């Protein structure tokens, strides 16, 4: 009888250990998938974006809010505001804050690495050919046509942010007054 109780006890420990191990492996696998996905999303954003941080915002909005559902529009606007007031490029700051909010410290590191590794690789490859083709009419033509696309992306980011931020007459009045003050060039933007 003692032998039977001992066997049952050992079997139950093995089952509980196996269940805990399976749960840990499934959780690790899910987390690893999330970490890799986060890196790849931000790698794609960084790799296909031209024109700096504001031009990246429509891509970030599309990938993070609409496709991956990492954030809501309000959370994105909050992160955008925080990214603008912290030192550094807005796209890198936004990626860091989004990764931190969605996953944690490791997510922040991978999102930041993802958004900068695409341009880093691209610029290193481009630098190999830039001296050889710097006077090329073809390259000059490509860059000439990228400029209006960049302006359109920045304007798209403005429209999207404007639509989500101006919710009532009070916020519209604040926007108009701030815009007039900023355009007057008599006040530093920090003071507005």
N, C-alpha and C positions, 0 to 999 in steps of 0.2 A: 504493500500500500504506500509506503514511504517512497519507494522507487517510482511509482506511478505519479505521485504528487510532484516529485522532483522533475520528472520528464515533462509534465504539463507546465510547470513553472518555467523550465528552460525553453519550451516551445513558445510560450506566451512572450517571453523576453525576446526571442528571435523574431517573432511576428511584429512586436512593437518596434524593435530596432530596424527591421526591414521597412516598416511603414514610415518611420521617421527619416530613414535614409532616402526612401523614394520621394517623400515630401521635400526634403532638402534638395535633392537632385532636380526635381521638377521646378522648384522655386529658383534655384541657381540657373537653370536652363532658361526660364522665363526672364529673369533679370539680365542674363547674358544677351538674350535676343533684344531686349529693350535697350541695352547699352550699345550694341552693335547698330541697331536701327537708328538710334539718336546720332551716333557718329556719322553714319551714312547719309542721313537727312541733311545734316549741316555741311558735310563734305560736298554734297550735290549743290546746296545753296551757294557755298563759297566758290565752287568750281565754275558755275554758269553765270555768275553775277559780274557785271562790269559797272563801273561808275561809283564804287564806294558803298558805304553803309546804307544810305537812304535808298539807293537803287536796289539793295538787297531786301528791303522791307516787304515789297509785294511777294517775293519768293518765300520769305519767312512766314508771312501770313498764310499763303497758299498751303505750304507744307505742314506747318505747325498747327494751325487752327482748323483748316478745312480738311486736310487729309489725315494727319496723325491724331488730331483731336487732343493734343497735349495741353492746350490752353483755350479759354474762352476769349472773345474779343475784348472784354473788360480787363481780363488778366494781361492780355497782350498790350493794351494801351498803358496799363500800369507799368509793365516791364519796359515799354518804350520810353515812358517818362523817366523812369529810374536810369535807363541807359543813356539818356540825353544829359542828365545832370552829373553822371559819374565820369571821371577822366577816362579817355581812351576812345577808340573807334566804336561807333554805335552798334554796328553789326556784331562785333566781338562781345561787347557788353551784353547785348540782347541774347546772344547764344549762351553766354555764361549764365545769365539769370534764368533763361528758359531751362537749361540743363539742370541747374540747381533746384528749381521749383519742381520739375517733373521727376527727377531721380535722386538728386542729392549732390554731394561733392564730386563723386565720380562722374555723374552726368554733366556737371558743369565743366569738368576737365575735358571730357570727350566731345561735348558740343563745341567748346572753344577750339580744341585741336581739329575737329572736323571742319569748322568754318575757315580756318587759316591754312590747313594743309593743301586744299585744292589750289588756291592762288599761289602758294609757295611752290608746289610742283610745277604749275603752269608757268610761272615767271622764271623758274630755273631752266625749264626747257626752252622758253621763248628767248632767254638771254643768249642761248647758244646760237640763235639765228638772227638776232636783232642787229648786230653789227653788219652782217652780210647783206641784210635786206632793209636797212634803215632808210635808204633813199628810194625804195621801191614805190612806184605809183599804186600798185595793187594794195600794199599794206596801208599806204596813206588813204586810199579810197575806203578801205574797210574801217579804219579808225574814224574817218570823216562821217560814215554812216552809223557808227555806234553812238556818237554823241547825241543825236536826237532820240534814239531809243533810250538812252540813259535818262534824258530829261523826262521822257514819257513815264519811265519807271518811277522816278522821283515824284512826278505829278500824281501818278496812281497811288503811291504811298500817302501823299497829302490827302487825296480825295477819300480814301478808305479811312484814314484817321479822322478826318473832318466829319464824315458821316457818323462815325461811332462816338465822337466827342461832343458834338453840338446837339444836345438833347432838348434844350428849351430856349426860351428867349433870353434868359439871363446868361447862359453860356455863349450864346451868339453875340450878345453885347460885349461881353468880356473879350471874345475873339476879335471883334471889330476894333475895339479900343486898343488892344495890344498890337494888332496889325498896323494901325495908324501910327502908334508911337514908334514901333520898330522901323517903319518906312521913313519916318521923319529924320532918322539918323542923329537925333539930338540926345538920345539916351542909349546907354550901353545895354545890350540884350539881357545881361544878368539883372539889371535894375527893373526890367519889365517883368 
